[in-house]
Amino acid sequence: MHELIHPGQLKGHHAAVVGAGRSGIAAARLLAALGACTRLMERDESRITSKDRDLALELGWDMRIGEHTAEDFAGVDLVVLSPGVPLSSLASLLPEGVKVISELELASWFVSEPMIAVTGTTGKTTTTALIGHVLERCGKTVFVGGNIGVPLSEYLLAEKPADILVLEVSSFQLQHTDSFHPMVGVFVNFSPNHLDVHTSEEEYFMAKLALFANMRERDLAVLHLSLKDELEARTFTRAKRIYYVGTDRFDCPSLSGPHNQENLEAAWLACRYFGITQEDMARTLADFRPKPHRLERIGEHQGVCFVDDSKATTLTALEAALKSFEQPVILLAGGIFKGGDPSSLTPLFRERVKAVCLFGASREVFEPAWRAACPTTWNPTLEEAVQTACQQAQSGDVVLLSPATSSFDLFENYKARGKAFCKAVEAYYGELVTHCDQIGD
């Protein structure tokens, strides 16, 4: 357990954790370790595992399942919201004066190590992974987590101290922070997203800026140049600011496309703050591999390449994916739309996209925007859309799953969607296509 975690530090406090996903469970464990009387609340009973129930008994949690009520929050002085739980849905139920925070904020109270935090609409996972990889290859002990992989609370409960913490942080995690303080903050880009949860684009943007609110003059804000006009019109941080664009200074075999040159530049500027040279950075990139479902080439069959970009949940991510290919693309898209203007991609579709195979939700959003640019079909399931794409594909084409949406109409998450894509390709051909390497974020 982290040296700053001591039993009894929150003794006498009554805390409610809303949401029993991984970060919610981690927050409840941390609160219990700190001596708080902890209540874990989850509306969806199917999300509660037998392991969760056993842990609740072991740690003395008051577990409440079902629709939240005012009684569930009675006597509570601290509420920890899991990512994606809107405060507006609970506001009428909360006691007056209760403090509402995110799991990230809670955990950050007990962190003494320097933190690098990365946010943005797309590319933040690859940038976070790059930073962690480079620092580790240069001899640092590194924890990489936050919005990807391991919540910060889990790090504090483990017995593996790190020199530097590298965190991907989402707007949901940042929205309920008031003291979170990274030493280096990275803002890779911004475009409309999560407008199905955030009340406005401004709210979403302000949530991102919370990353920089507590940074000091000696800290560093690494910011994409496209954000400069908007950011310089605001008072958002005391940190030193450096704006960047993509360059050709680094060659990473597993990352291609101009968006990844931007990710590489942002990662280096963050690492440079900790003494990493350009030569150090270049030396470490040969064995870097991005996370799955990010422009991951799952294989090839008779000259047709199949690429899983299921993590592309926005139009911006789809745009970056299309710009990564010179070959004709047969695009698989569809799911729960999170905002933006699909017609803005029409010129790129005319240039790069051979056909669009829509599936699931958002047909009414995408079909009118794209059908004039290229042949567009729709199927209710991903599996049927894959069949349609494979029937059209010819040698030299790329069949690309880059949905530009969240996955929750048909799948538990983007990972399940990507795996379903792979299985559907296998099922169509009766055997797995030849595996290739990943090519990017």
C-alpha positions in Angstrom: 0.0 0.0 0.0 1.2 3.5 -0.8 3.1 5.2 2.0 0.5 8.0 2.3 -2.4 5.6 2.9 -3.0 5.1 6.6 -6.0 3.3 8.1 -8.3 5.8 9.8 -7.5 8.8 7.8 -11.1 9.1 6.8 -12.6 7.6 9.9 -15.9 9.1 10.7 -16.7 10.0 7.1 -19.6 8.4 5.2 -18.9 8.0 1.5 -21.1 6.8 -1.4 -19.5 5.5 -4.6 -21.9 5.6 -7.5 -21.2 3.0 -10.2 -19.6 -0.4 -9.7 -17.3 -0.5 -12.7 -13.5 -1.0 -12.2 -12.9 2.6 -11.0 -15.9 2.5 -8.7 -14.7 -0.7 -7.1 -11.2 0.7 -6.8 -12.5 3.9 -5.1 -14.6 1.9 -2.7 -11.6 -0.3 -1.8 -9.5 2.9 -1.2 -12.1 4.5 1.0 -12.4 1.3 3.1 -8.6 1.3 3.5 -8.8 4.9 4.7 -11.4 4.0 7.3 -14.5 5.6 5.7 -17.9 4.1 6.1 -18.5 3.1 2.4 -21.6 2.6 0.5 -21.4 1.2 -3.1 -24.3 1.9 -5.4 -25.1 0.3 -8.7 -28.4 0.5 -10.7 -27.6 -2.5 -12.9 -27.5 -5.7 -10.9 -25.9 -7.6 -13.8 -22.7 -5.5 -13.3 -22.3 -6.8 -9.8 -20.1 -10.0 -9.8 -19.8 -12.6 -7.1 -16.3 -11.3 -6.4 -17.8 -7.8 -5.8 -20.3 -9.2 -3.3 -17.5 -11.1 -1.5 -15.4 -8.0 -1.4 -18.3 -6.0 0.0 -18.7 -8.5 2.8 -15.0 -8.6 3.5 -14.6 -4.8 3.6 -17.9 -3.9 5.2 -19.4 -2.0 2.3 -23.1 -1.2 2.3 -24.0 -2.3 -1.2 -27.2 -0.9 -2.7 -28.5 -2.1 -6.1 -31.3 -0.6 -8.1 -32.6 2.9 -8.9 -30.9 5.5 -6.7 -33.1 7.2 -4.0 -32.6 10.1 -1.6 -32.4 7.5 1.2 -29.3 6.0 -0.4 -27.5 9.2 0.2 -28.8 9.9 3.7 -25.9 10.7 6.0 -23.3 10.8 3.3 -20.7 13.6 3.3 -18.7 12.4 0.2 -19.9 11.1 -3.1 -17.5 9.6 -5.7 -19.0 9.5 -9.2 -17.8 6.9 -11.6 -17.0 8.0 -15.2 -20.1 8.6 -17.3 -22.5 9.1 -14.3 -24.0 12.6 -14.8 -24.3 14.7 -11.6 -27.6 16.1 -13.0 -29.2 12.6 -12.6 -28.5 12.7 -8.9 -28.6 16.4 -7.9 -32.1 16.2 -6.4 -31.1 13.2 -4.3 -28.0 14.6 -2.6 -27.9 16.1 0.9 -27.1 19.8 1.1 -23.3 20.5 1.2 -22.2 17.0 0.2 -18.8 17.0 -1.6 -18.9 15.3 -5.1 -15.6 14.1 -6.6 -14.3 11.6 -9.2 -12.2 8.6 -8.4 -9.3 10.4 -10.0 -9.7 13.3 -7.5 -10.0 11.0 -4.5 -6.8 9.1 -5.4 -4.8 12.2 -6.2 -5.2 13.4 -2.6 -2.7 10.6 -1.6 -0.2 10.9 -4.5 3.3 12.3 -3.9 4.9 11.1 -7.1 5.2 13.4 -10.2 2.3 12.9 -12.5 1.9 13.3 -16.3 -1.7 13.5 -17.4 -2.9 13.3 -21.0 -6.3 14.3 -22.2 -8.0 15.1 -25.5 -10.7 13.7 -27.8 -8.6 11.3 -29.8 -5.0 10.0 -29.6 -4.7 10.2 -25.8 -4.3 6.5 -25.3 -1.5 6.1 -27.7 0.2 9.3 -26.4 -0.1 8.0 -22.8 1.3 4.6 -23.8 4.2 6.2 -25.7 5.2 8.3 -22.7 5.1 5.3 -20.4 7.1 3.2 -22.8 9.8 5.8 -23.4 10.3 6.6 -19.7 10.4 2.9 -18.8 12.9 2.1 -21.6 15.0 5.0 -20.2 15.3 3.5 -16.8 12.3 5.0 -14.9 9.9 3.0 -12.9 6.5 3.9 -14.4 2.9 3.4 -13.6 0.6 3.8 -16.6 -3.1 3.9 -15.9 -6.1 6.2 -15.2 -8.7 6.0 -17.9 -6.8 3.1 -19.5 -6.2 -0.1 -17.6 -5.6 0.4 -13.9 -7.4 3.2 -11.9 -5.2 5.5 -9.8 -6.8 4.1 -6.7 -5.6 0.6 -7.5 -2.0 1.9 -7.8 -2.3 3.4 -4.3 -3.5 0.0 -2.9 -0.6 -1.9 -4.5 2.9 -2.3 -3.3 4.7 -1.3 -6.4 6.0 2.3 -6.1 6.8 4.2 -9.2 9.1 7.1 -10.0 6.5 8.7 -12.4 2.8 8.2 -12.9 1.5 8.5 -16.5 -2.3 8.9 -16.6 -4.8 9.1 -19.4 -7.6 11.2 -18.0 -11.1 11.7 -19.5 -13.5 14.6 -19.3 -15.7 12.5 -17.0 -12.8 12.0 -14.6 -11.7 15.6 -14.7 -15.2 17.1 -14.4 -15.3 16.5 -10.6 -11.8 17.5 -9.6 -10.7 20.5 -7.6 -7.2 19.8 -6.5 -5.8 17.3 -9.1 -2.3 18.5 -10.0 -0.1 16.9 -12.6 3.4 18.1 -13.1 3.0 17.8 -16.9 -0.4 18.1 -18.6 -0.9 17.2 -22.3 -3.9 18.2 -24.4 -3.7 16.4 -27.7 -6.8 17.8 -29.5 -10.4 18.7 -29.2 -13.6 18.0 -31.1 -17.2 17.5 -30.2 -17.7 14.3 -28.2 -19.7 12.8 -25.4 -22.5 15.3 -26.2 -24.9 12.4 -25.2 -23.7 13.0 -21.6 -22.2 16.5 -21.4 -24.8 19.2 -21.6 -22.8 21.2 -24.1 -19.6 21.4 -26.1 -18.5 24.2 -23.7 -19.0 21.9 -20.7 -17.0 19.2 -22.3 -14.2 21.7 -23.1 -14.1 23.1 -19.6 -13.9 19.6 -18.2 -10.7 19.1 -20.2 -9.3 22.4 -19.0 -9.7 21.2 -15.3 -6.5 19.2 -15.9 -4.5 22.5 -15.9 -6.3 24.4 -13.2 -4.0 23.6 -10.3 -0.7 23.5 -12.2 2.0 26.0 -11.2 4.6 28.1 -12.9 7.3 25.3 -12.8 4.9 22.8 -14.4 4.5 22.3 -18.1 1.4 22.3 -20.3 1.9 20.6 -23.7 -0.8 21.8 -26.1 -1.7 21.1 -29.7 -1.3 24.3 -31.8 -4.9 24.0 -33.1 -6.0 24.9 -29.5 -3.9 28.0 -29.2 -6.4 30.7 -30.1 -9.1 29.2 -27.9 -6.8 28.7 -25.0 -5.0 32.0 -25.1 -8.3 33.7 -24.9 -8.9 32.1 -21.5 -7.1 32.2 -18.2 -6.8 28.4 -17.7 -3.3 27.7 -16.1 -0.2 29.1 -14.5 2.0 26.5 -16.1 4.5 27.1 -18.8 2.8 26.5 -22.1 4.4 24.9 -25.2 2.4 24.4 -28.4 3.3 21.7 -30.9 2.4 20.2 -34.3 3.5 16.9 -35.9 7.0 16.7 -37.2 9.1 14.0 -39.0 11.7 13.9 -36.3 10.7 10.4 -35.1 10.2 7.1 -36.9 8.1 4.6 -35.1 7.5 1.4 -37.2 4.2 0.6 -35.5 2.7 4.0 -35.9 1.8 5.7 -39.2 -0.3 8.6 -40.3 0.1 12.4 -39.6 -2.0 12.0 -36.4 0.6 9.7 -35.0 3.4 12.1 -35.8 1.5 14.5 -33.5 1.2 11.9 -30.8 4.9 11.2 -31.0 5.8 14.9 -30.7 3.5 15.4 -27.7 5.0 12.3 -26.0 8.5 13.6 -26.5 7.8 17.0 -25.2 6.3 15.5 -22.0 9.2 13.1 -21.6 11.8 15.9 -22.3 10.6 17.6 -19.1 12.1 14.6 -17.2 15.4 14.7 -19.0 14.7 12.4 -22.0 16.6 13.5 -25.1 15.5 13.3 -28.7 18.1 10.5 -29.1 16.7 8.6 -26.1 13.2 8.9 -27.6 14.2 7.7 -31.0 16.1 4.7 -29.6 13.1 3.4 -27.6 10.5 3.4 -30.5 11.6 0.3 -32.3 9.7 -2.1 -30.0 6.7 0.1 -29.2 3.3 -1.5 -29.8 0.0 0.5 -29.5 -3.0 -0.8 -27.7 -5.3 -3.2 -29.5 -8.3 -1.9 -31.5 -6.5 1.2 -32.7 -5.8 0.9 -36.4 -4.8 -2.7 -35.7 -4.3 -4.8 -38.8 -5.9 -8.1 -37.9 -4.9 -9.7 -41.2 -5.1 -10.1 -44.9 -6.9 -12.3 -47.3 -6.2 -12.4 -51.1 -4.8 -8.9 -51.0 -7.6 -7.4 -48.9 -6.4 -5.9 -45.6 -8.6 -5.9 -42.5 -8.1 -3.2 -39.9 -9.8 -3.0 -36.5 -10.1 0.6 -35.3 -13.0 0.0 -33.0 -11.6 2.6 -30.5 -12.5 5.3 -33.0 -15.6 6.6 -31.3 -15.6 10.1 -32.9 -15.7 11.6 -36.3 -12.2 13.1 -35.6 -10.8 9.6 -35.0 -12.5 8.3 -38.2 -10.9 11.2 -40.1 -7.5 10.4 -38.8 -8.0 6.7 -39.7 -9.0 7.5 -43.3 -6.0 9.7 -43.7 -3.7 6.8 -42.7 -4.5 4.8 -45.9 -3.6 5.4 -49.6 -5.6 2.3 -50.6 -9.4 2.3 -51.3 -11.3 1.9 -48.0 -14.5 0.0 -47.4 -15.7 1.5 -44.2 -17.7 -0.1 -41.4 -19.4 2.5 -39.2 -22.3 2.8 -36.8 -23.3 2.9 -33.2 -24.4 5.5 -30.7 -23.5 8.9 -32.2 -21.8 11.3 -29.9 -21.9 14.6 -31.9 -20.3 16.5 -34.7 -21.1 17.0 -38.4 -20.7 13.8 -40.5 -21.1 15.8 -43.7 -17.8 17.6 -43.0 -16.0 14.3 -44.0 -17.7 14.1 -47.4 -14.7 15.4 -49.4 -12.4 12.9 -47.7 -15.0 10.1 -48.4 -15.0 11.0 -52.1 -11.2 10.8 -52.1 -10.6 7.7 -49.9 -13.8 5.6 -49.4 -14.9 3.0 -51.9 -18.1 2.1 -50.0 -19.7 2.5 -46.6 -21.3 -0.5 -44.8 -23.3 0.9 -41.9 -24.5 -1.2 -39.0 -26.6 -0.7 -35.8 -27.6 2.7 -34.6 -27.1 6.1 -36.2 -28.1 5.1 -39.7 -30.3 8.2 -39.8 -27.2 10.4 -39.1 -24.6 8.8 -41.4 -26.6 7.7 -44.4 -27.9 11.1 -45.5 -24.4 12.6 -45.0 -22.4 10.0 -46.9 -24.6 8.3 -49.5 -23.9 11.0 -52.1 -20.1 10.5 -51.7 -20.0 6.7 -52.1 -22.2 3.6 -52.2 -23.8 3.2 -48.7 -25.6 0.2 -47.3 -27.0 -0.6 -43.8 -27.4 -3.8 -41.8 -28.8 -4.2 -38.3 -25.7 -6.1 -37.1 -21.9 -5.8 -37.4 -21.7 -9.4 -38.6 -24.0 -8.7 -41.5 -22.2 -5.5 -42.4 -18.9 -7.5 -42.5 -20.4 -9.9 -44.9 -21.5 -7.0 -47.2 -18.0 -5.5 -47.0 -16.2 -8.8 -47.8 -18.5 -9.3 -50.8 -17.4 -6.0 -52.2 -13.7 -6.1 -51.3 -11.1 -6.7 -54.0 -7.3 -7.1 -53.8 -5.7 -3.8 -52.8 -8.7 -2.7 -50.7 -8.8 -2.0 -46.9 -11.8 -3.1 -44.9 -11.8 -0.7 -42.0 -13.9 -0.9 -38.8 -13.8 2.7 -37.7 -17.3 3.3 -36.3 -17.1 7.0 -35.2 -19.5 6.1 -32.4 -19.7 4.5 -29.0 -20.5 0.8 -29.0 -23.3 0.5 -26.5 -26.1 -0.1 -29.0 -24.9 -3.6 -29.8 -21.8 -4.2 -27.6 -20.6 -3.9 -24.0 -17.6 -1.8 -25.1 -15.4 -1.0 -28.0 -13.2 -4.0 -27.2 -16.1 -6.4 -27.6 -17.0 -4.6 -30.9 -13.4 -5.1 -32.2 -13.4 -8.8 -31.2 -16.7 -9.3 -32.9 -15.3 -7.8 -36.1 -12.4 -10.2 -36.0 -14.7 -13.2 -35.5 -17.0 -12.1 -38.3 -14.1 -11.9 -40.7 -12.9 -15.3 -39.7 -16.4 -16.7 -40.0 -16.8 -15.3 -43.5 -13.6 -16.8 -44.9 -13.7 -20.0 -42.8 -10.2 -19.4 -41.5 -8.2 -16.5 -40.0 -6.5 -14.2 -42.4 -2.8 -13.8 -42.2 -1.9 -11.6 -39.2 -0.1 -8.3 -39.7 1.3 -5.7 -37.3 -0.6 -2.8 -35.8 -0.2 0.5 -37.4 -1.4 3.1 -35.0 -3.9 4.9 -32.9 
